[in-house]
Amino acid sequence: MPLRITLRQLEYFIAVCECGSIALAAQKVNVSSPTISTAMAQLEAEVGLRLFIRRHAHGLAVSQVGRRFLEGAREAVARVEALGDLASDLAGTVRGDLHVGCLVTFAQIVLPKLRRGFIDTYPEVTFQQFERDQSEIFEELRDARLDVAITYDLGIPPDLDFLPLIDLPPVAHFPQGHPLAERREVALSELVDLPMILLDLPVSTDYFLALFAETGQRPRVVERTRDIAVMRSLVANDFGYSIANIRPITDQAPDGGTLRFVPISGGPRLLKMGILTSRGAETSRTVAAFIEHVRDNLGEASEFSFGAVAG
């Protein structure tokens, strides 16, 4: 008798495995926890396998059999999505699921506006966005959990393809009233002994430290944070300066403090923002349309106030 497994059950199963709990999986796929629990019970009953080990005090863990089943579930979902892409291509339409990743440091500035413009043009696309650090973007493109990503040219591995769109030089962030805040530019040698708030994310951290290392210097890091909004608020409240390659649209930190942005002199290595895809992966009509949309819009850097600094 053929199995009666639904695509939705497989999607929920994958979400539970990736999130590690039913509650987090429910948040990820935007349904209730009981819905997930019921779907998992039905899936286990249908396949006749114990996919999870349920521990009352510690929630659940994926069983050894469940891990094997997860591989097949991902393949099955990917094949169904590929069929949807094929149908769209044959029909000459842009529709279906689109999973877009974006580097967490600038997602709040770049992605919502790009998304709005794209889905207004292609309303049949189900657009899902994912804010990730650089290493997570690499991993999820390889696993086909992301179709495409917008990020920097930081540590790009050979199995991924990067299309550069915008050059973004590093910019020093200061609180209002800082002695260097009104300068037209500032040298790294003037920053090296000052307290630095380091944006501490995989791959990104290496870039910021390398700016100094290339001139034989090492910054005096007094605080590390993975959240660029926290970094900006710490700077605005005079806990130190920081460096980033993209500035917010306004001079205000998230807590209302005022920031000043000063270019770094001496020609330090800039970053390129662009589109990252998995090398050799077949590009659906929907993905191709999104890439073209990003190229058309990110090419107009002034629209996002990239590189505009005070002074």
MIDRENVEX-632329 format. One line per field, with one value per residue (C-alpha): residue in one letter; y, x, z. Coordinates in Angstrom, 1 decimal. Each point is the difference from the previous one (the first is absolute). Last residue first. Layout:
BEGIN
aa <- (A_...) .
yy <- (Y_...) .
xx <- (X_...) .
zz <- (Z_...) .
***
This chain:
BEGIN
aa <- (G_A_V_A_G_F_S_F_E_S_A_E_G_L_N_D_R_V_H_E_I_F_A_A_V_T_R_S_T_E_A_G_R_S_T_L_I_G_M_K_L_L_R_P_G_G_S_I_P_V_F_R_L_T_G_G_D_P_A_Q_D_T_I_P_R_I_N_A_I_S_Y_G_F_D_N_A_V_L_S_R_M_V_A_I_D_R_T_R_E_V_V_R_P_R_Q_G_T_E_A_F_L_A_L_F_Y_D_T_S_V_P_L_D_L_L_I_M_P_L_D_V_L_E_S_L_A_V_E_R_R_E_A_L_P_H_G_Q_P_F_H_A_V_P_P_L_D_I_L_P_L_F_D_L_D_P_P_I_G_L_D_Y_T_I_A_V_D_L_R_A_D_R_L_E_E_F_I_E_S_Q_D_R_E_F_Q_Q_F_T_V_E_P_Y_T_D_I_F_G_R_R_L_K_P_L_V_I_Q_A_F_T_V_L_C_G_V_H_L_D_G_R_V_T_G_A_L_D_S_A_L_D_G_L_A_E_V_R_A_V_A_E_R_A_G_E_L_F_R_R_G_V_Q_S_V_A_L_G_H_A_H_R_R_I_F_L_R_L_G_V_E_A_E_L_Q_A_M_A_T_S_I_T_P_S_S_V_N_V_K_Q_A_A_L_A_I_S_G_C_E_C_V_A_I_F_Y_E_L_Q_R_L_T_I_R_L_P_M) .
yy <- (65.5_-2.4_-3.1_-1.3_-3.4_-1.7_2.2_-2.8_1.8_1.5_-3.4_-0.3_-3.2_-1.7_0.4_-1.4_-2.7_-1.0_-0.3_-2.0_-2.4_-0.3_-0.8_-2.6_-1.6_-0.1_-1.4_-2.8_0.0_-3.5_-0.3_-0.2_2.4_0.8_3.6_3.2_3.5_3.2_2.3_0.7_0.8_2.6_-0.7_3.0_2.9_2.2_1.9_-1.4_1.8_1.7_-0.7_1.8_-1.5_1.6_-1.9_-0.9_-3.6_-1.5_2.3_3.1_1.4_-1.1_-2.6_-2.3_-0.3_-2.8_-1.0_-0.2_1.2_0.8_2.7_-0.4_-0.1_3.5_-0.5_0.2_-2.6_-2.4_0.7_-0.7_-3.3_-1.1_0.6_-1.9_-3.1_-2.5_2.0_0.4_2.6_1.4_-0.6_2.0_-0.4_-1.8_1.5_-1.2_1.9_-3.1_-1.0_3.1_-0.7_-3.7_0.4_1.3_-2.8_-2.8_1.1_-0.2_-3.7_-1.1_3.0_2.2_3.7_1.4_3.0_1.7_2.0_2.4_-1.1_-1.1_2.7_2.7_-2.5_-1.2_3.5_2.3_1.8_3.3_0.5_0.9_-3.0_-0.2_1.9_-1.9_2.4_-2.2_-3.6_-1.5_-2.6_-0.5_-0.9_-3.0_0.3_-1.4_-0.9_-1.1_-2.7_-3.1_-3.3_-2.8_-3.7_-2.8_-3.2_1.9_1.4_3.8_1.2_3.4_1.3_1.6_-1.3_-0.4_-3.6_-2.4_-3.2_-0.7_-3.3_-1.5_-1.8_1.9_3.3_-0.7_-0.7_3.1_2.3_-1.4_0.8_3.6_0.8_-0.5_1.9_-2.3_1.3_-2.0_1.2_-2.0_1.2_0.4_3.8_0.5_3.8_0.9_-3.0_1.4_3.6_-1.0_-2.4_2.5_2.5_-2.6_-1.3_2.9_2.0_-2.7_-2.6_2.0_-1.7_-3.2_-1.0_-0.9_-3.3_-0.4_-3.0_0.3_-2.2_-0.1_2.5_1.7_-1.1_-1.4_-3.0_-2.4_2.0_0.1_-3.7_-0.7_2.1_-1.9_-3.3_1.3_0.8_-3.6_-1.3_2.1_-1.2_-3.6_0.5_1.7_-2.8_-2.6_1.5_0.5_-3.7_-0.9_2.5_-1.5_-3.5_1.2_1.8_3.7_1.5_1.0_2.2_-0.1_-0.8_-2.3_-1.6_-1.0_-1.7_0.9_-1.8_-3.2_-1.7_-1.5_2.3_1.1_-0.1_2.1_2.5_0.2_0.7_2.6_1.8_0.0_1.5_2.7_1.0_0.0_2.4_2.5_1.1_2.6_-2.3_1.4_0.6_-3.5_-1.4_1.9_-1.5_-3.5_0.0_-0.5_2.7_-2.0_-3.3_1.7_1.9_-3.1_-1.8_3.0_0.0_-3.8_0.3_2.8_-2.1_-2.7_-3.6_-2.6_-3.0_-2.4_-3.4) .
xx <- (31.9_-2.8_-0.1_-1.9_1.5_-3.3_-3.0_-2.4_-1.2_3.5_1.3_-2.1_1.6_-1.6_-3.4_0.7_2.3_-2.4_-2.9_2.2_0.9_-3.7_-1.0_2.7_-1.2_-3.6_1.0_1.9_3.8_1.5_2.8_3.5_1.5_-2.4_-1.0_1.2_-1.1_1.9_1.5_3.7_2.2_2.8_3.6_1.6_0.9_2.0_-2.9_-3.0_-3.3_-1.7_-3.6_-1.5_-2.7_-2.7_-1.8_-3.7_0.2_0.3_2.9_-1.0_2.0_-2.6_0.0_2.3_3.6_1.7_3.6_0.4_2.5_-0.4_0.7_-0.1_-2.4_-1.2_-3.8_-0.3_2.7_-1.9_-3.2_1.7_1.4_-3.3_-1.6_2.8_-0.7_2.8_1.7_3.5_1.3_3.4_2.0_3.2_0.8_3.2_2.5_2.5_-1.6_-1.8_-0.8_-2.2_-2.4_0.4_-1.8_-3.1_0.1_0.6_-3.1_-2.2_0.9_-2.2_-1.5_1.5_-0.8_2.8_-0.6_3.5_1.6_2.6_3.7_-0.4_-2.3_2.5_2.2_-3.1_-0.1_-3.0_-2.0_-2.0_0.3_-3.2_0.0_3.7_-0.2_-3.2_-3.0_-2.6_1.1_2.3_-0.3_3.0_-0.8_1.3_-0.3_-3.1_0.3_-3.4_-1.1_2.3_-1.4_1.3_-0.1_0.4_2.0_3.3_-0.6_-0.8_2.0_-1.7_-1.4_-2.9_-3.6_-3.3_-1.1_-1.6_-2.0_0.5_-0.8_1.9_2.4_3.0_-1.9_-0.8_3.6_1.5_-2.7_0.6_3.7_-0.8_-2.5_-3.7_-3.2_-2.5_-2.7_-3.0_-1.7_-3.0_0.0_-3.4_0.1_2.9_0.4_-1.3_1.8_3.3_-0.4_-1.0_2.9_2.6_-1.3_0.0_3.5_2.4_-0.1_-1.1_2.1_3.2_1.9_-2.1_1.4_-3.0_-1.6_-2.8_-2.2_-2.4_-3.1_-2.2_-0.6_1.6_-1.8_1.0_-2.3_2.8_2.2_-2.6_-0.7_3.8_0.2_-2.9_1.7_3.2_-2.0_-1.3_3.5_1.4_-2.7_0.8_3.7_-0.5_-2.2_2.5_2.8_-2.4_-0.9_3.7_-0.1_-3.3_1.4_2.8_-2.7_-0.6_-0.2_-3.0_-0.8_2.5_-2.1_-2.4_2.4_-1.5_2.4_-1.1_-0.5_-1.4_-1.0_-3.2_-0.1_-3.7_0.1_3.2_-1.5_-3.3_1.8_2.1_-3.0_-1.8_3.0_0.4_-3.6_0.1_3.0_-2.0_1.0_2.4_2.6_2.8_-2.1_-1.4_3.6_1.0_-2.8_0.5_3.7_3.4_-0.3_1.4_-1.6_-3.4_0.2_0.7_-2.9_-2.3_1.0_-0.4_-3.5_-0.9_1.1_-2.5_0.7_-2.6_2.3_-1.1_-1.5) .
zz <- (6.8_0.3_-2.1_-3.0_-0.9_-0.7_0.4_-1.1_-3.1_-0.5_-0.9_-3.2_-1.2_2.9_-1.8_-3.4_1.1_2.8_-2.5_-2.4_2.8_0.9_-3.5_-0.3_3.2_-1.3_-3.4_1.7_0.2_-0.1_2.5_-1.4_2.5_2.9_0.0_1.5_-1.1_0.8_2.4_-0.5_2.9_0.1_0.9_1.6_-2.3_2.4_1.5_2.0_-0.8_3.0_1.2_3.0_2.2_2.2_2.7_-0.4_1.4_-3.5_-0.9_-2.0_-2.9_-2.5_-2.8_1.9_-1.1_-1.9_0.1_3.7_2.6_3.6_2.6_3.8_3.0_-1.0_0.2_-3.8_-0.3_2.3_-1.9_-3.3_1.2_1.4_-3.4_-1.7_2.2_0.4_2.7_1.2_2.4_1.0_-3.2_0.0_-3.7_-1.3_-2.3_-2.6_-2.9_-1.4_3.6_0.4_-2.9_0.8_3.3_-1.8_-2.6_2.5_1.9_-3.1_-0.5_2.9_1.8_2.7_-0.8_2.1_2.3_0.1_2.8_-1.6_-0.4_-3.6_-1.2_-1.0_-1.7_-2.0_-1.5_0.1_-2.7_-0.4_3.8_1.9_2.3_0.8_3.4_0.8_0.4_-1.6_0.5_-2.6_-2.8_-2.3_-3.6_-2.0_-3.8_-1.8_-3.7_-1.4_-2.4_0.2_-1.2_2.2_-1.0_2.7_-0.2_0.1_3.5_0.5_3.0_0.1_-3.3_1.9_0.1_-1.9_-0.2_-2.4_0.0_3.7_1.6_-2.9_2.4_-1.6_0.1_3.7_0.9_-1.7_1.4_3.5_-0.3_-1.0_2.8_-0.8_-0.4_-1.8_-2.3_-1.4_-3.2_-1.3_-3.6_-1.7_0.6_-2.4_-0.5_3.4_1.3_-1.3_1.1_3.5_0.3_-1.1_2.5_2.8_-0.9_0.1_3.2_2.5_-1.8_0.5_2.8_-0.3_-3.4_-2.1_-1.0_-2.5_-0.2_-3.0_-0.2_-3.1_-2.8_-2.9_-3.2_-3.3_0.4_-0.6_2.4_2.7_-0.4_0.3_3.1_1.6_-1.0_1.6_3.2_0.0_-0.5_2.8_2.4_-0.8_0.4_3.3_1.2_-1.1_2.0_3.0_-0.1_0.8_2.9_1.2_0.0_2.4_2.0_-0.1_3.5_2.0_3.0_2.9_3.1_-1.7_-2.4_-3.4_-2.3_-3.5_-3.4_1.5_-3.3_-1.3_-3.0_0.5_3.8_0.1_-2.4_1.9_3.2_-1.6_-1.6_3.4_1.8_-2.8_0.2_3.8_-0.2_-2.0_-3.5_-1.3_-1.6_2.1_3.1_-0.1_-0.4_3.1_2.1_-1.4_1.0_-1.5_-2.7_-2.9_0.9_0.8_-3.3_-2.0_1.5_-0.7_-3.6_-0.3_1.6_-2.5_-2.9_1.0_0.7_-0.9_-0.5_-2.7_1.0) .
***
